[in-house]
């Protein structure tokens, strides 16, 4: 591409809800932080929700083209056609498709318009069901210009795409924001006494993330730690079976006034809750990276996490955090309890975690992706 103007980037994401998960948070950071002298973003989401509306309020073009199941070929044609028209009308130079279900739509739109496509794969991509196998069969025949993996574990566990160049670009965080929380204000939001102990968790409320293990852990420790409270944050379906299971466990352990489940929490309250926590717990059964883990570490909090791909990458066990086997509630509870009972170890581990997190700054992530777009386009937009 030879041009004196900034390159136009279409970011395609499978979700549209404003309660962003880790993968969508990465896309949102790209939108907010990319160098507008080099690249101009446009967002297209493939799900309903207010995220495009919020992006438009910041002055960035954003659209929603809700998809249905892949077994609806009419909807597939409609969504791909809408994306292709957007590519042409907005003079898009490169498509950045994020999350596995967005790859197919972004790739087909790219082929129709002869626009290079970059895949951003956040969770291991290996087809299981019939629809996934069909979609991945198509993707094998339409490889992208480049693949970005969010972690080495994701790259290792993704089906191979022979001959396609790839990079591992780790997500980054805003250190200043992560460290901006007011612990007193966070506790006041739930009327938790200043001298009480608090453990917290931040993740989408689905079985994979292990909230049930968090409740079991709190319930086991509550008997010996009379002033212990738990705050479990994350978007989820309050009418669904899993949320009802968590409420049942809350009742079983008698945690009615000691466990808070406020749902999706955004900054600044999110940062206040982290600041007001003694230990942050992340018992996810699978976790490709774990932004919530890294954000808590940046705030100087010790994290006890299940030993999966992301936390194992971020945490040096016993040094700046603690790793336990997934679904091992007994060892999870023991690890959290030991930290609660040892303020000096807790403080030292949190201080080391704070320094570890400084390796993962969001500006570095954005810069690496911008340089990658330059490589794909054969340009150099750096000042």
C-alpha positions in Angstrom: 0.0 0.0 0.0 1.4 3.4 -1.0 -0.3 6.3 0.5 0.3 9.4 2.6 -2.8 9.0 4.7 -3.2 6.9 7.9 -4.2 3.3 7.2 -7.8 2.4 8.0 -8.3 -0.6 10.2 -11.5 -2.6 10.6 -11.6 -4.4 14.0 -14.1 -7.3 13.9 -15.2 -8.7 17.2 -17.8 -11.5 17.9 -19.4 -9.7 20.9 -21.2 -6.4 21.3 -21.9 -6.2 25.0 -20.5 -3.4 27.0 -19.4 -5.8 29.8 -16.2 -6.6 27.9 -14.3 -9.8 28.5 -10.5 -10.1 28.2 -10.4 -10.5 24.4 -12.8 -7.6 23.8 -10.9 -5.5 26.3 -7.8 -5.9 24.1 -9.7 -4.7 21.1 -11.1 -1.8 23.0 -7.6 -0.8 24.1 -6.5 -0.9 20.5 -9.3 1.5 19.6 -8.6 3.9 22.4 -4.8 3.9 22.2 -3.7 3.4 18.6 -1.8 6.3 17.0 -4.3 8.1 14.9 -1.5 9.6 12.8 -0.7 6.0 11.7 -4.0 4.1 11.9 -7.8 5.0 12.0 -10.0 2.4 13.6 -13.5 1.2 12.8 -15.3 -1.3 15.0 -17.7 -4.0 13.7 -19.3 -6.3 16.3 -21.1 -9.5 15.4 -23.3 -9.6 18.5 -26.0 -7.3 20.0 -25.1 -4.8 22.8 -24.1 -1.2 23.6 -20.4 -1.5 22.9 -20.6 0.1 19.4 -22.7 2.8 20.8 -20.1 3.6 23.5 -17.3 3.5 20.9 -19.2 5.9 18.7 -19.6 8.3 21.7 -15.8 8.7 21.7 -15.8 9.7 18.0 -14.8 6.4 16.4 -17.0 4.7 13.8 -18.7 1.5 15.0 -21.3 -0.8 13.6 -23.2 -3.9 14.7 -24.0 -6.8 12.3 -25.5 -9.5 14.6 -24.8 -13.0 13.4 -26.7 -16.2 14.1 -25.6 -19.8 14.2 -23.5 -20.9 11.3 -26.3 -23.3 10.3 -28.1 -20.2 9.0 -26.4 -19.6 5.6 -28.7 -16.6 4.8 -27.4 -14.8 7.9 -23.8 -15.7 7.1 -24.2 -14.2 3.6 -25.9 -11.1 5.0 -23.3 -10.4 7.7 -20.3 -11.0 5.3 -22.0 -8.8 2.7 -22.5 -6.0 5.2 -18.8 -6.2 6.3 -17.7 -6.2 2.7 -19.7 -3.1 2.0 -18.3 -1.4 5.0 -14.8 -2.3 3.9 -15.4 -0.6 0.6 -17.2 2.4 1.8 -14.8 3.2 4.6 -11.7 2.4 2.4 -10.5 -0.2 4.9 -6.8 -1.2 4.3 -6.6 -4.1 6.8 -9.0 -6.2 8.7 -8.2 -7.3 12.3 -10.5 -10.2 13.3 -10.5 -10.9 17.0 -11.9 -14.0 18.8 -12.4 -17.3 17.0 -16.0 -16.9 15.8 -15.1 -13.6 14.1 -12.4 -15.1 12.0 -14.7 -16.6 9.5 -16.7 -13.5 8.8 -13.7 -11.2 8.7 -11.8 -13.6 6.4 -14.7 -13.9 3.9 -15.2 -10.2 3.8 -11.5 -9.8 3.2 -11.5 -12.2 0.3 -14.5 -10.5 -1.3 -12.7 -7.1 -1.1 -9.1 -8.3 -1.5 -8.2 -6.8 1.8 -5.5 -8.4 4.0 -6.7 -10.0 7.2 -5.0 -10.5 10.6 -6.4 -13.1 13.0 -6.2 -12.4 16.7 -6.7 -15.8 18.5 -7.2 -15.4 22.3 -8.3 -19.0 23.2 -7.0 -22.2 21.7 -8.7 -22.9 18.4 -9.4 -26.5 17.7 -12.7 -27.6 16.3 -15.1 -29.8 18.2 -18.7 -29.7 17.0 -19.8 -30.1 13.4 -20.3 -26.4 12.8 -16.8 -25.6 14.1 -15.2 -28.3 11.9 -17.1 -26.9 8.9 -15.9 -23.3 9.7 -12.4 -24.3 10.3 -12.3 -26.3 7.1 -13.2 -23.1 5.3 -10.5 -21.1 7.2 -7.8 -23.6 6.3 -8.5 -22.8 2.6 -8.5 -19.1 3.3 -5.5 -18.4 5.5 -4.9 -14.9 6.8 -1.9 -12.7 6.2 -0.8 -13.1 9.8 -1.9 -14.7 13.1 -1.5 -13.1 16.5 -1.8 -15.4 19.5 -2.5 -13.9 22.9 -0.2 -16.4 24.7 2.3 -19.2 24.0 -0.3 -21.7 25.4 -2.9 -20.5 22.9 -0.4 -20.9 20.1 0.6 -24.4 21.2 -3.0 -25.6 21.5 -4.3 -24.2 18.3 -4.7 -26.3 15.1 -1.8 -25.6 12.8 -2.1 -23.3 9.8 1.0 -24.3 7.8 2.9 -21.5 6.1 1.1 -18.6 7.8 3.4 -16.3 9.7 2.5 -15.8 13.4 3.4 -13.8 16.5 2.7 -14.0 20.2 1.7 -10.6 21.5 0.8 -10.6 25.2 -2.0 -8.4 26.4 -1.1 -5.3 28.4 -2.6 -3.3 31.2 -2.9 0.3 32.2 -0.6 0.4 35.3 -1.8 3.8 36.5 -5.5 2.8 36.4 -4.8 -0.6 38.1 -3.1 1.3 40.9 -5.8 4.0 41.2 -8.2 2.2 43.5 -9.3 3.4 46.9 -9.6 0.3 49.2 -11.7 2.2 51.8 -14.1 3.3 49.2 -14.3 -0.2 47.8 -15.2 -1.7 51.2 -17.8 1.0 51.9 -19.6 0.1 48.7 -20.5 -3.2 50.3 -20.5 -2.0 54.0 -17.5 -4.2 54.8 -15.8 -3.2 58.0 -12.3 -1.6 57.6 -10.7 -4.2 59.9 -12.3 -7.2 58.1 -10.4 -9.4 55.6 -11.6 -9.6 52.0 -11.0 -12.0 49.2 -12.2 -11.2 45.7 -12.6 -12.6 42.2 -13.2 -11.0 38.8 -14.4 -13.1 35.8 -17.3 -13.8 33.6 -19.8 -15.9 35.6 -19.6 -19.3 33.8 -18.6 -22.7 35.1 -15.2 -22.6 33.3 -14.1 -19.6 35.4 -14.5 -21.6 38.7 -16.8 -19.3 40.8 -18.1 -22.4 42.5 -14.6 -23.1 43.8 -14.4 -19.5 45.0 -17.6 -20.0 47.1 -16.4 -23.3 48.4 -13.1 -21.7 49.4 -14.8 -18.8 51.2 -17.2 -21.2 52.9 -14.4 -23.4 54.2 -12.4 -20.4 55.5 -15.3 -18.6 57.0 -15.5 -20.8 60.0 -11.9 -20.1 61.1 -11.8 -16.5 59.8 -14.8 -14.8 61.5 -14.2 -11.5 59.8 -13.7 -12.8 56.3 -15.8 -11.5 53.4 -15.9 -12.3 49.7 -16.7 -10.1 46.6 -17.2 -12.1 43.4 -17.5 -9.8 40.4 -18.3 -10.5 36.8 -21.1 -10.4 34.2 -23.4 -13.4 34.1 -27.0 -14.6 33.7 -28.7 -14.2 37.1 -31.6 -16.4 36.1 -29.3 -19.2 34.8 -28.6 -22.5 36.4 -25.0 -21.6 37.3 -25.9 -18.4 39.1 -28.6 -20.3 41.0 -26.0 -23.0 41.9 -23.7 -20.3 43.3 -26.6 -18.9 45.3 -27.4 -22.4 46.6 -23.7 -22.8 47.8 -23.9 -19.3 49.4 -26.9 -20.5 51.4 -25.4 -23.9 52.2 -22.3 -22.2 53.8 -24.4 -19.5 55.5 -22.6 -16.7 53.6 -25.7 -14.6 53.1 -24.1 -11.5 54.6 -20.5 -12.3 53.8 -20.5 -13.0 50.0 -21.4 -10.3 47.6 -22.1 -11.0 43.9 -22.7 -7.6 42.3 -22.4 -8.8 38.7 -20.4 -6.8 36.1 -18.2 -4.1 37.8 -16.4 -1.4 35.9 -13.7 1.0 36.9 -13.4 2.9 39.2 -15.3 0.6 41.5 -13.5 -2.4 40.1 -10.1 -0.9 41.0 -11.5 0.1 44.5 -12.5 -3.5 45.2 -9.1 -4.8 44.2 -7.4 -2.2 46.4 -9.7 -3.2 49.3 -8.9 -6.9 48.9 -6.3 -8.9 50.9 -6.1 -11.7 48.4 -7.4 -12.0 44.8 -8.5 -15.5 43.8 -8.7 -16.8 40.2 -9.7 -20.5 40.1 -10.5 -20.7 36.4 -10.4 -24.3 35.0 -8.9 -22.9 31.8 -7.4 -19.5 31.2 -5.4 -18.6 28.1 -4.0 -15.4 29.7 -5.9 -13.8 32.6 -6.1 -10.0 32.5 -7.8 -10.1 35.9 -4.8 -11.8 37.4 -2.4 -9.3 35.9 -4.5 -6.3 37.0 -4.6 -7.5 40.6 -0.8 -8.1 40.5 -0.3 -4.6 39.1 -2.3 -3.2 42.1 0.2 -5.0 44.5 -2.1 -7.9 45.5 -1.1 -11.5 45.9 -3.1 -13.8 43.6 -4.0 -17.4 44.2 -4.8 -18.9 40.8 -5.4 -22.3 39.2 -2.3 -23.5 37.4 -3.5 -23.1 33.8 -1.8 -21.5 30.8 -2.2 -17.8 31.6 -1.6 -17.7 35.3 1.4 -20.1 34.9 2.9 -17.6 32.5 2.3 -14.6 34.8 3.0 -16.0 38.3 6.2 -17.3 39.7 4.7 -19.8 42.2 5.5 -18.9 45.8 7.3 -15.7 44.8 4.8 -13.2 43.3 1.6 -15.3 43.7 0.5 -18.9 44.3 -0.6 -21.6 41.8 -2.7 -24.6 42.7 -4.1 -27.4 40.6 -7.4 -26.6 38.9 -10.6 -27.8 40.7 -8.5 -28.5 43.9 -10.6 -26.7 46.4 -8.8 -28.1 49.4 -5.4 -26.7 48.3 -7.0 -23.5 47.0 -8.5 -22.9 50.5 -5.2 -23.7 52.2 -3.2 -21.4 50.0 -5.6 -18.5 50.6 -5.8 -19.2 54.3 -2.0 -19.1 54.7 -1.9 -15.7 53.0 -4.7 -14.4 55.2 -2.8 -15.5 58.3 0.5 -14.1 57.3 0.3 -10.3 56.6 4.1 -9.9 56.1 4.2 -12.7 53.4 1.1 -11.2 51.8 2.7 -7.7 51.6 6.0 -9.1 50.3 4.3 -11.2 47.6 2.1 -8.3 46.6 5.1 -6.0 46.2 6.9 -8.5 44.0 3.7 -9.0 42.0 3.5 -5.2 41.5 7.0 -5.2 39.9 6.2 -8.3 37.8 3.2 -6.6 36.2 5.3 -3.8 34.9 6.5 -6.1 32.2 3.0 -6.1 30.6 2.1 -2.5 29.8 -0.7 -1.8 27.3 1.4 0.7 25.3 3.8 -2.0 24.3 1.0 -4.3 23.2 -0.6 -1.6 21.0 2.8 -0.6 19.5 3.6 -4.2 18.6 0.3 -4.7 16.8 0.6 -1.4 15.0 4.1 -2.5 13.8 2.6 -5.8 12.7 -0.1 -4.0 10.6 2.7 -2.1 8.9 4.5 -5.3 8.1 1.4 -6.8 6.6 0.7 -3.7 4.5 4.3 -3.2 3.5 4.4 0.3 4.9 6.2 2.1 7.7 3.8 4.6 9.4 6.1 5.2 12.4 7.0 8.9 12.8 
